[in-house]
Structure formats: C-alpha cells, structure tokens
Amino acid sequence: MNDAFSMLGGGFANILQGGTILHALWAMLVGIIIGALPGLTATMGVALLTTLTFSMGHETAIFVLICVYIGAIYGGSRSAILLNIPGTPASAASTLDGYPLARQGLAGRAMGISTTGSWLGTLFGALCLALFAPAFGEFALRFGSYEMFWVALFGIVIAGSLSGGDPLKGYIAGFLGLLIATVGQEPNHAYPRFAFGNADLAGGLGLLPVLVGVFGVAEVLQSMRGPAMKAVVSKVDSVLPRPADIAKYWRTILRSGGIGTFIGAMPGLGEDIAAWTSYAAARRGSAEAEKFGKGSVEGLMAAETGESACVPGAIIPVLTLAVPGSAPAAVLMAAMMIHGINPGPMLAITAPELIYNIVAMLIVADMVKLLYGLVLVRPLLYVLLIPRERLMPIVLVLCTVGAFAITQRLFDVWVMLGAGLVGFVLRELRFPMAPLVLGVVLGELLDKNLLRGLVLSGGDVSPFFTRPISAGLCALTVIAALWSIPAVTERLRGLIGRTRPRTQPG
C-alpha cells in the first residue's frame, strides 16, 4: 500500500510541472472543441493527435492523448444540450434531457450538471483503476498464449454482439479487422501473407493509417454526402454546479459510475453504451421517472457520469490485458506501442509505476476539464457556430499529414485513403465501427498467441480448450456468441418464464 501511494505521489510530481501542465491545458481545450463539433469523434481526435506526439516523451504523449480523450467525451455534451445534436455518439443520451432543459431557459444549469457528472464520473473511474488494475494485472500474469488468444477473440465477439444493431454485421466488421491485421509478415518466420508480391504490402498495413482512415477520412466523406447543419445556440444562464444536485442524486452518481466503469472494462462496448445503460438504470430506479426525456436533472447526470466513468474503465483492460475497452482506448493503446510502451500482464512487473502515473494523469486531466467546464462556456458557443463543412478540409489535411508522418511512406497515405473508403461504405451499410477497430488492434495479439500456442503444444489444439482459464474464456466467448442469436435468447426467455412460480389469484 505504501508503495502504491509513493508511486501515485511520484506520478503527480511528474505531471504537476510547468511544461506538462501547459500540454494538458492545450490538449484538453482541443479535445473539448473536437467533442463539441458534431461529426468529430473522440477516436478521430486521439488518432489525429497521436501523429503530433512523436517528438514528445512517452509519458507526456500519453498525458496529451488522455486529455484529448477525456475532453472530447465531455465536449460532446455542449452541442447535445445547446443544439440537440450530439457532438460525439457518447453524448446522444444527453440530448434527451439536456436540450429540453435548454429550451426551458436552463441551458447554463444543464451544462453545470453535465460538468459535475462528467467530473465525478471520471474521478470514480480513476479510483477504480487505481484499486483494481494492479490486482487484475497480477491475476493476468497467469495468462499464457492459450489464454491471451481467447481474450483477443472474446473482445472481438463481445464487441460484435453488443455494439448495437445487427450482431451479424458486428461479427463481419470484427473479422474484417482481423483480416486487415493479418496482411504482412507472419510473426514467427516472417513469411509474407496477402502481399501478392508487393513489398509494401509485405510490410503490413500500418495501424494508425488504418484507424485515421476509418474514422477521419470516412467522416469527411460522410460530411460531403450529408446535408449542411445549421447551428442555433440558446442563451446561457449560470453554469455553476449546484451542491444540492450532488446531494440529491448521489445514489445515481455512484450507480452510473459503477456501470460506466464496468462497461468500459468490457472490450469494444464504449462510452455510448455506458451512457445509455446508465440512463436506463437511473430511469428504472428513479422516483421521478416521468420527468425523464422532458428535462430531468437526474437523467442528464446519469448519462454524463456513465460515459465519463467509461474512459478510465476502458483503460483498465488496456494496461492489464493489452485489450482496449473502447475505440478511443484502442487508438490510445496503439499510441502506447508506438512510444515503446508494451501494455499487458507484464506491465505490472516491468513498469508498475506507469499504472499510477496514468491514474494521476486522469485525475489532473479531470480537474483541468472542470476548470474549462466552468469558464469556457460562452467562448465555446462561438466554436459551435463554425459550419462542419468548413472544418472537414482541415481534417482531411491533418489525416494525410498524420498518416505520412509516421514512416514517411506514401504507401501509408494510400492505406489511409483506402481504409477511409472502406469505412465510409461500411457506415453507409450500418456496420458498427467498434468491432472493426478491435479486430485491427487485437489481430496481432490473436495471431501471435495462436501461433505461439501451437508451437508450444507441438500442433495440438487441446490446450486451448483444456487449461482451466482457457476453458472458462472459451465458454464466455461461446455464450456471448449464442446470446446474440435471437432464436436462442427467445428460447431462454421462454424457459425462464415457465420456471417462474405462478401466483394464485386472490
């Protein structure tokens, strides 16, 4: 325990320096602006900013990206409350009660509530990260190649089945990501796969160009195809948070923080599902359920707390299993690898202080977010007036520069453009993007551990199914896949309904 406190104190000491704080101030501002502008997502923001952090030290770079991540998730509530347009998918639940509050002349109070909920949610998740990540990391040391194979596969399956819409489309997107990840040299013997005699393809498709294309370029294409958006901003009253709201809805805050952190730790679900689940749970447990959707303070608080708690929750599996909990966390994990940090079970042994440094980063970033949430409301209103169509050419230029800057290869720019076109087509066909991103990010982990496990067992696949932890993970993967089949879930509901005791009529 003393070691944990000393490492956490060391993390705060490293971060609370002049230059590092300046990085936090500008990165948080950029993140809030990206989140506030409809169409610019947190994943896109983290991917674009990753290309600007190559010259930074690895901890400073991670801190900058965490600030952008937290700021973008929070910033989406600005346009959700004032324009009824969610700045990010995670803010969609905030429109249900935030915009009605703004229409009632309470836009300032609504933004104060969202700031309070977001601040408390991130703080709750950071404390959970500090408490559970080291213990979970020690347990993950028991995972060998066989177990890590199932962890990667489970992440893709659960992301496909729970990411919304048709589960089959989720599975297709996830395994398309796996296919993209297998292009290049085989990890054991460097045998080229799917290269077709091309030297560039034999080197593999870069992770960051693919992610920048899928989110950045695809968003530009969708913006060109869609109608122009007209911004109408409401008047703003006082934005100071009210302690009475915290005192009245403390149960909702704790419940939403727990839900958000748990969903964040589940691979591929993300902040939008955390927000909707927290909102639904708050509505079921509220004594004022009739106000939800009409300007409920509790509903807005629940959505904001849940989505913000999901951010630290999504980092827990990144640090302990090298499995991202959400799409922005996947890009953050890719950035860690680019900067020489190898997340996973060995991180608790090789660099245990990094876990507590990241906890300190989350807490400091959360405080900077609170500062901006109180003082930058009115300036951000002018940012919302910028037409999205004028921003997209700048986004495309940043995507191109970022993809080229990684290795200075023109091939990476073509990869980015190709991935952007594929992402645009998949979005138009209503395919979820989270499983695709998880497939690309986890493909290398799955591939290496599958081949390593087969080498260790001499080609025998039975250890993948007979080792205790492997068998448990295999069962979870099969259950997650079966649960997404409507016929199976309907059959289970019918069985549960028949086994319930019937009450006799009185």
For each residue, the residues with C-beta under 8 A, 3 or more apart:
1: 4 5
2: 5 6
3: 6 7
4: 1 7 8 130 134 356
5: 1 2 8 9
6: 2 3 9 10
7: 3 4 10 11 352 353 355 356 357
8: 4 5 11 12 130 356 359 360
9: 5 6 12 13
10: 6 7 13 14 353 356 357
11: 7 8 14 15 353 356 357 358 359 360 361
12: 8 9 15 16 360 363 364
13: 9 10 16
14: 10 11 17 20 59 357 360
15: 11 12 20 21 24 63 357 360 361 364
16: 12 13 20 21 364
17: 14 20 21
18: 21 22
19: 22 23 60
20: 14 15 16 17 23 24 60 63
21: 15 16 17 18 24 25 364
22: 18 19 25 26
23: 19 20 26 27 56 60 63 64 67
24: 15 20 21 27 28 63 64 67 364 365 368
25: 21 22 28 29 368
26: 22 23 29 30
27: 23 24 30 31 49 63 64 65 67 68 71
28: 24 25 31 32 67 68 70 71 365 368 369 372
29: 25 26 32 33 71 372 376
30: 26 27 33 34 45 49 68 71
31: 27 28 34 35 42 45 67 68 69 70 71 72 74 75
32: 28 29 35 36 71 72 74 75 78 369 372 376 380
33: 29 30 36 37 75 380 383
34: 30 31 37 40 41 42 44 45 68 71 72 75
35: 31 32 40 42 45 71 72 73 74 75 76 77 78 87 88 91
36: 32 33 75 76 78 79 87 380 383 384
37: 33 34 40 79 87 383 384 386 388 391
38: 79 83 85 86 87 229 388
39: 219 222 223 388 391 392
40: 34 35 37 44 45 72 87 88 219 388 391 395
41: 34 44 45 72 88 89 215 219 328
42: 31 34 35 45 46 68 69 72 73 76 88 90 271 327 328
43: 46 47 211 215 327 328 330 331 437
44: 34 40 41 47 48 212 215 216 219 395
45: 30 31 34 35 40 41 42 48 49 68 69 72 328
46: 42 43 49 50 65 68 69 72 328 331 332 335
47: 43 44 50 51 208 211 212 215 216 331 402
48: 44 45 51 52 212 216 395 398 399 402
49: 27 30 45 46 52 53 64 65 68
50: 46 47 53 61 65 208 331 334 335 338 402
51: 47 48 54 208 212 398 401 402 403 405 406
52: 48 49 402
53: 49 50 56 60 61 64 65 335 339
54: 51 61 338 405 406
55:
56: 23 53 60 61 64
57: 60 61
58: 61 62 336 339 340 341
59: 14 62 63 354 357
60: 19 20 23 53 56 57 63 64
61: 50 53 54 56 57 58 64 65 335 339
62: 58 59 65 66 332 335 336 339 341 358 361
63: 15 20 23 24 27 59 60 66 67 361 365
64: 23 24 27 49 53 56 60 61 67 68
65: 27 46 49 50 53 61 62 68 69 331 332 335
66: 62 63 69 70 332 358 361 362 365
67: 23 24 27 28 31 63 64 70 71 361 365 368
68: 27 28 30 31 34 42 45 46 49 64 65 71 72
69: 31 42 45 46 65 66 72 73 311 328 329 332
70: 28 31 66 67 73 74 122 308 311 362 365 366 369
71: 27 28 29 30 31 32 34 35 67 68 74 75 365 369 372
72: 31 32 34 35 40 41 42 45 46 68 69 75 76 88 328
73: 35 42 69 70 76 88 90 91 118 271 307 308 310 311 328
74: 31 32 35 70 71 77 114 115 118 308 369 373
75: 31 32 33 34 35 36 71 72 78 87 88 380
76: 35 36 42 72 73 79 80 86 87 88 90 91 94
77: 35 74 80 81 87 91 94 98 111 114 118 304
78: 32 35 36 75 81 82 87 111 377 380 384
79: 36 37 38 76 82 83 85 86 87 91 384
80: 76 77 83 84 85 86 87 91 92 94 95 98 99
81: 77 78 94 95 98 99 101 102 107 110 111 114
82: 78 79 99 102 107 233 234 381 384
83: 38 79 80 99 231 232 233 384
84: 80 95 99
85: 38 79 80 95 229
86: 38 76 79 80 89 90 91 92 94 95
87: 35 36 37 38 40 75 76 77 78 79 80 91
88: 35 40 41 42 72 73 75 76 91 271 272
89: 41 86 92 270 271 272
90: 42 73 76 86 93 270 271 272 274 275 307 310
91: 35 73 76 77 79 80 86 87 88 94 95 275 307
92: 80 86 89 95 272 275 276
93: 90 96 272 275 276 278 279 303 307
94: 76 77 80 81 86 91 97 98 114 275 300 303 304 307
95: 80 81 84 85 86 91 92 98 99
96: 93 99 100 279 292 293 299 303
97: 94 100 101 110 292 293 294 295 296 297 299 300 303
98: 77 80 81 94 95 101 102 110 114 300
99: 80 81 82 83 84 95 96 102 103
100: 96 97 103 104 293 294 295
101: 81 97 98 104 106 107 109 110 113 295 297 300
102: 81 82 98 99 105 106 107 110 234
103: 99 100 234 295
104: 100 101 295
105: 102 235 237
106: 101 102 109 110 237 295
107: 81 82 101 102 110 111 234 235 236 237
108: 111 112 236 237 238 239 377
109: 101 106 112 113 237 238 239 242 297
110: 81 97 98 101 102 106 107 113 114 300
111: 77 78 81 107 108 114 115 236 239 373 377
112: 108 109 115 116 238 239 240 241 242
113: 101 109 110 116 117 241 242 245 297 300 301 304
114: 74 77 81 94 98 110 111 117 118 300 304 373
115: 74 111 112 118 119 239 241 369 370 373 374
116: 112 113 119 120 241 245 246 301 304
117: 113 114 120 121 253 256 300 301 302 303 304 305 308
118: 73 74 77 114 115 121 122 304 305 307 308 369 373
119: 115 116 122 123 308 366 369 370 373
120: 116 117 123 124 246 253 257 305 308
121: 117 118 124 125 253 256 257 260 304 305 306 307 308 309 310
122: 70 118 119 125 126 308 309 311 312 362 365 366 369
123: 119 120 126 127 363 366
124: 120 121 127 128 253 254 257 258 260 261 305 309
125: 121 122 128 129 257 260 261 264 308 309 310 311 312 313 362
126: 122 123 129 130 312 359 362 363 366
127: 123 124 130 131
128: 124 125 131 132 261 309 312 313 316
129: 125 126 132 133 312 313 315 316 319 355 358 359 362
130: 4 8 126 127 133 355 356 359
131: 127 128 135
132: 128 129 135 136 316
133: 129 130 136 137 316 319 320 355
134: 4 137 138 348 352 355
135: 131 132 138 139
136: 132 133 139 140 316 320
137: 133 134 140 141 319 320 345 347 348 355
138: 134 135 141 348
139: 135 136 142
140: 136 137 143 320 321 344 345 348
141: 137 138 345 346 348 349
142: 139 147 469
143: 140 147 148 151 321 345 469
144: 147 148 453 467
145: 148 149 448 449 450 452 453 456
146: 149 150 449 453 463 464 467 470
147: 142 143 144 150 151 467 469 470 473
148: 143 144 145 151 152 321 445 449
149: 145 146 152 153 446 449 450 453 464 470
150: 146 147 153 154 464 470 473 474 477
151: 143 147 148 154 155 321 323 445 473
152: 148 149 155 156 323 442 443 445 446 449
153: 149 150 156 157 446 477
154: 150 151 157 158 267 473 476 477 480
155: 151 152 158 159 267 268 317 323 324 438 442
156: 152 153 159 160 174 175 177 178 267 268 435 438 439 442 446
157: 153 154 160 161 171 174 477 480 481
158: 154 155 161 162 266 267 268 269 480
159: 155 156 162 163 170 174 267 268 269 432 434 435 438
160: 156 157 163 167 170 171 172 173 174 268 432 435 484
161: 157 158 167 170 171 480 481 483 484
162: 158 159 170 266 268 269 273 480 484
163: 159 160 170 268 269 270 273 432 434 435
164: 273 432
165: 169 170 430 432
166: 169 170 430
167: 160 161 170 171 484 485
168: 171 172
169: 165 166 172 173 429 430 431 432
170: 159 160 161 162 163 165 166 167 173 174 431 432 435 484
171: 157 160 161 167 168 174 175 435
172: 160 168 169 175 176 431
173: 160 169 170 176 177 426 431 432 433 435 436 439
174: 156 157 159 160 170 171 177 178 435 436 438 439
175: 156 171 172 178 179 439
176: 172 173 179 180 436 439
177: 156 173 174 180 181 435 436 437 438 439 440 441 442 443
178: 156 174 175 181 182 439 440 442 443 446
179: 175 176 182 183 439
180: 176 177 183 205 210 419 439 440 443
181: 177 178 205 439 440 441 442 443 444 446 447
182: 178 179 193 194 443 447
183: 179 180 193 194 195 201 204 205
184: 192 193 194 195 201 202 203 204 205
185: 190 191 192 193 202 203 204
186: 189 190 191 192 193 447 451
187: 190 444 447 448 451
188: 451 452 455
189: 186
190: 185 186 187
191: 185 186
192: 184 185 186 195 201 202
193: 182 183 184 185 186
194: 182 183 184 201
195: 183 184 192 198 199 201 202
196: 201
197:
198: 195 201 202
199: 195 202 203
200: 203 409 411
201: 183 184 192 194 195 196 198 204 205
202: 184 185 192 195 198 199
203: 184 185 199 200
204: 183 184 185 201
205: 180 181 183 184 201 209 210 415 419
206: 209 210 403 406 407 412 415
207: 210 211 334 337 440 441
208: 47 50 51 211 212 331 334 338 402 403 406
209: 205 206 212 213 403 406 412 413 415 416 419
210: 180 205 206 207 213 214 415 416 419 440
211: 43 47 207 208 214 215 330 331 334 419 437 440
212: 44 47 48 51 208 209 215 216 217 399 402 403 416 419
213: 209 210 216 217 218 399 403 415 416 417 418 419 420 421 422 423
214: 210 211 217 218 419 420 422 423 433 436 437
215: 41 43 44 47 211 212 218 219 327 423 433
216: 44 47 48 212 213 219 220 395 396 398 399 416 420
217: 212 213 214 220 221 396 399 416 417 419 420 421 423 424
218: 213 214 215 221 222 419 420 421 423 424 427
219: 39 40 41 44 215 216 222 223 392 395
220: 216 217 223 224 392 393 395 396 399 420
221: 217 218 224 225 420 421 424
222: 39 218 219 225 226 424 427 428
223: 39 219 220 226 388 389 392
224: 220 221 389 392
225: 221 222
226: 222 223
227:
228: 387 388 389
229: 38 85 387 388
230:
231: 83 384 385 387
232: 83
233: 82 83 381 384 385
234: 82 102 103 107
235: 105 107
236: 107 108 111 239 377 378 381
237: 105 106 107 108 109
238: 108 109 112
239: 108 109 111 112 115 236 373 374 377
240: 112 374
241: 112 113 115 116 245 246 374
242: 109 112 113 245 246
243: 246 247
244: 247 248
245: 113 116 241 242 248 249 297 301
246: 116 120 241 242 243 249 250 253
247: 243 244 250
248: 244 245
249: 245 246 252 253 297 298 301 302
250: 246 247 253 254
251: 254 255 285
252: 249 255 256 282 285 286 298 301 302 305
253: 117 120 121 124 246 249 250 256 257 301 305
254: 124 250 251 257 258
255: 251 252 258 259 278 281 282 285 302
256: 117 121 252 253 259 260 278 281 282 301 302 303 305 306 309
257: 120 121 124 125 253 254 260 261 305 306 309
258: 124 254 255 261 262 309
259: 255 256 262 263 274 277 278 281 306 309
260: 121 124 125 256 257 263 264 271 274 275 278 305 306 307 308 309 310 313
261: 124 125 128 257 258 264 265 309 310 312 313 316
262: 258 259 265 266 313
263: 259 260 266 269 270 273 274 277 306 310 313
264: 125 260 261 269 270 271 274 309 310 311 312 313 314 315 316 325 326 329
265: 261 262 313 314 316 317 325
266: 158 162 262 263 269 325
267: 154 155 156 158 159 317 323 324 325 438 442
268: 155 156 158 159 160 162 163 324 325 326 327 434 435 437 438
269: 158 159 162 163 263 264 266 273 274 325 326 434
270: 89 90 163 263 264 273 274 310 314 325 326 327 328 434
271: 42 73 88 89 90 260 264 274 275 307 308 310 311 314 326 328
272: 88 89 90 92 93 275 276 307
273: 162 163 164 263 269 270 276 277
274: 90 259 260 263 264 269 270 271 277 278 306 307 309 310 313
275: 90 91 92 93 94 260 271 272 278 279 303 304 306 307 310
276: 92 93 272 273 279 280 303
277: 259 263 273 274 280 281 306
278: 93 255 256 259 260 274 275 281 282 302 303 305 306 307
279: 93 96 275 276 282 283 292 299 302 303 306
280: 276 277 283 284
281: 255 256 259 277 278 284 285 302
282: 252 255 256 278 279 285 286 292 298 299 301 302
283: 279 280 286 289 292 299 302
284: 280 281 289
285: 251 252 255 281 282
286: 252 282 283 289 292 296 298 299
287:
288: 291 292 296 298
289: 283 284 286 292
290: 294
291: 288 294 295 296 298 299
292: 96 97 279 282 283 286 288 289 296 298 299
293: 96 97 100 296 299
294: 97 100 290 291
295: 97 100 101 103 104 106 291
296: 97 286 288 291 292 293 299 300
297: 97 101 109 113 245 249 300 301
298: 249 252 282 286 288 291 292 301 302
299: 96 97 279 282 283 286 291 292 293 296 302 303
300: 94 97 98 101 110 113 114 117 296 297 303 304
301: 113 116 117 245 249 252 253 256 282 297 298 304 305
302: 117 249 252 255 256 278 279 281 282 283 298 299 305 306
303: 93 94 96 97 117 256 275 276 278 279 299 300 306 307
304: 77 94 113 114 116 117 118 121 275 300 301 307 308
305: 117 118 120 121 124 252 253 256 257 260 278 301 302 308 309
306: 121 256 257 259 260 263 274 275 277 278 279 302 303 309 310
307: 73 90 91 93 94 118 121 260 271 272 274 275 278 303 304 310 311
308: 70 73 74 117 118 119 120 121 122 125 260 271 304 305 311
309: 121 122 124 125 128 256 257 258 259 260 261 264 274 305 306 312 313
310: 73 90 121 125 260 261 263 264 270 271 274 275 306 307 313 314 325 326
311: 69 70 73 122 125 264 271 307 308 314 315 328 329 362
312: 122 125 126 128 129 261 264 309 315 316 359 362
313: 125 128 129 260 261 262 263 264 265 274 309 310 316 325
314: 264 265 270 271 310 311 317 318 324 325 326 328 329
315: 129 264 311 312 318 319 325 329 332 358 362
316: 128 129 132 133 136 261 264 265 312 313 319 320 325
317: 155 265 267 314 320 321 322 323 324 325
318: 314 315 321 322 323 324 325 329 332 333 336 343
319: 129 133 137 315 316 343 347 354 355 358
320: 133 136 137 140 316 317 343 344 345 347 348
321: 140 143 148 151 317 318 344 345
322: 317 318 333 342 343 344 345 445
323: 151 152 155 267 317 318 442 445
324: 155 267 268 314 317 318 327 329 330 332 333 437 438 441 442
325: 264 265 266 267 268 269 270 310 313 314 315 316 317 318 329
326: 264 268 269 270 271 310 314 329 330 434
327: 42 43 215 268 270 324 330 331 433 434 437 438
328: 41 42 43 45 46 69 72 73 270 271 311 314 331 332
329: 69 264 311 314 315 318 324 325 326 332 333
330: 43 211 324 326 327 333 334 437 438 440 441
331: 43 46 47 50 65 208 211 327 328 334 335 437
332: 46 62 65 66 69 315 318 324 328 329 335 336
333: 318 322 324 329 330 336 337 343 441
334: 50 207 208 211 330 331 337 338 441
335: 46 50 53 61 62 65 331 332 338 339
336: 58 62 318 332 333 339 341 342 343
337: 207 333 334 340 341 342 343
338: 50 54 208 334 335 406
339: 53 58 61 62 335 336
340: 58 337
341: 58 62 336 337 347 351 354
342: 322 336 337 346 347 350
343: 318 319 320 322 333 336 337 347
344: 140 320 321 322 347
345: 137 140 141 143 320 321 322 348
346: 141 342 349 350
347: 137 319 320 341 342 343 344 350 351 352 354 355
348: 134 137 138 140 141 320 345 352 355
349: 141 346 352
350: 342 346 347
351: 341 347 354
352: 7 134 347 348 349 355 356
353: 7 10 11 356 357
354: 59 319 341 347 351 357 358
355: 7 129 130 133 134 137 319 347 348 352 358 359
356: 4 7 8 10 11 130 352 353 359 360
357: 7 10 11 14 15 59 353 354 360 361
358: 11 62 66 129 315 319 354 355 361 362
359: 8 11 126 129 130 312 355 356 362 363
360: 8 11 12 14 15 356 357 363 364
361: 11 15 62 63 66 67 357 358 364 365
362: 66 70 122 125 126 129 311 312 315 358 359 365 366
363: 12 123 126 359 360 366 367
364: 12 15 16 21 24 360 361 367 368
365: 24 28 63 66 67 70 71 122 361 362 368 369
366: 70 119 122 123 126 362 363 369 370
367: 363 364 370 371
368: 24 25 28 67 364 365 371 372
369: 28 32 70 71 74 115 118 119 122 365 366 372 373
370: 115 119 366 367 373 374
371: 367 368 374 375
372: 28 29 32 71 368 369 375 376
373: 74 111 114 115 118 119 239 369 370 376 377
374: 115 239 240 241 370 371 377
375: 371 372
376: 29 32 372 373 379 380
377: 78 108 111 236 239 373 374 380 381
378: 236 381
379: 376 382 383
380: 32 33 36 75 78 376 377 383 384
381: 82 233 236 377 378 384 385
382: 379 385 386
383: 33 36 37 379 380 386
384: 36 37 78 79 82 83 231 233 380 381
385: 231 233 381 382
386: 37 382 383 390 391
387: 228 229 231 390 391
388: 37 38 39 40 223 228 229 391 392
389: 223 224 228 392
390: 386 387 393 394
391: 37 39 40 386 387 388 394 395
392: 39 219 220 223 224 388 389 395 396
393: 220 390 396 397
394: 390 391 397 398
395: 40 44 48 216 219 220 391 392 398 399
396: 216 217 220 392 393 399 400
397: 393 394 400 401
398: 48 51 216 394 395 401 402
399: 48 212 213 216 217 220 395 396 402 403 416 420
400: 396 397 403 404 413 416
401: 51 397 398 404 405
402: 47 48 50 51 52 208 212 398 399 405 406
403: 51 206 208 209 212 213 399 400 406 412 413 415 416
404: 400 401 408 409 410 412 413
405: 51 54 401 402 408
406: 51 54 206 208 209 338 402 403 412
407: 206 412
408: 404 405
409: 200 404 412 413
410: 404 413 414
411: 200 414 415
412: 206 209 403 404 406 407 409 415 416
413: 209 400 403 404 409 410 416 417
414: 410 411 417 418
415: 205 206 209 210 213 403 411 412 418 419
416: 209 210 212 213 216 217 399 400 403 412 413 419 420
417: 213 217 413 414 420 421
418: 213 414 415 421 422
419: 180 205 209 210 211 212 213 214 217 218 415 416 422 423
420: 213 214 216 217 218 220 221 399 416 417 423 424
421: 213 217 218 221 417 418 424 425
422: 213 214 418 419 425 426
423: 213 214 215 217 218 419 420 426 427 433 436
424: 217 218 221 222 420 421 427 428
425: 421 422 428 429
426: 173 422 423 429 431 433 436
427: 218 222 423 424 430 431 433
428: 222 424 425
429: 169 425 426
430: 165 166 169 427
431: 169 170 172 173 426 427 436
432: 159 160 163 164 165 169 170 173 435 436
433: 173 214 215 327 423 426 427 436 437
434: 159 163 268 269 270 326 327 437 438
435: 156 159 160 163 170 171 173 174 177 268 432 438 439
436: 173 174 176 177 214 423 426 431 432 433 439 440
437: 43 177 211 214 268 324 327 330 331 433 434 440 441
438: 155 156 159 174 177 267 268 324 327 330 434 435 441 442
439: 156 173 174 175 176 177 178 179 180 181 435 436 442 443
440: 177 178 180 181 207 210 211 330 436 437 443
441: 177 181 207 324 330 333 334 437 438 444 445
442: 152 155 156 177 178 181 267 323 324 438 439 445 446
443: 152 177 178 180 181 182 439 440 446 447
444: 181 187 441 447 448
445: 148 151 152 322 323 441 442 448 449
446: 149 152 153 156 178 181 442 443 449 450
447: 181 182 186 187 443 444 450 451
448: 145 187 444 445 451 452
449: 145 146 148 149 152 445 446 452 453
450: 145 149 446 447 453 454
451: 186 187 188 447 448 454 455
452: 145 188 448 449 455 456
453: 144 145 146 149 449 450 456 457 463 464
454: 450 451 457 459 460 461
455: 188 451 452 458
456: 145 452 453 463
457: 453 454 460 461 462 463
458: 455
459: 454
460: 454 457 463
461: 454 457 464 465
462: 457 465 466
463: 146 453 456 457 460 466 467 470
464: 146 149 150 453 461 467 470 474
465: 461 462 470 471 474
466: 462 463 470 471
467: 144 146 147 463 464 470 471
468: 471 472
469: 142 143 147 472 473
470: 146 147 149 150 463 464 465 466 467 473 474
471: 465 466 467 468 474 475
472: 468 469 475 476
473: 147 150 151 154 469 470 476 477
474: 150 464 465 470 471 477 478
475: 471 472 478 479
476: 154 472 473 479 480
477: 150 153 154 157 473 474 480 481
478: 474 475 481 482
479: 475 476 482 483
480: 154 157 158 161 162 476 477 483 484
481: 157 161 477 478 484 485
482: 478 479 485 488
483: 161 479 480 488 489
484: 160 161 162 167 170 480 481 489
485: 167 481 482 488 489
486: 489 490
487: 490 491
488: 482 483 485 491 492
489: 483 484 485 486 492 493
490: 486 487 493 494
491: 487 488 494 495
492: 488 489 495 496
493: 489 490 496 497
494: 490 491 497 498
495: 491 492 498 499
496: 492 493 499 500
497: 493 494 500
498: 494 495
499: 495 496
500: 496 497
501:
502:
503:
504:
505:
506:
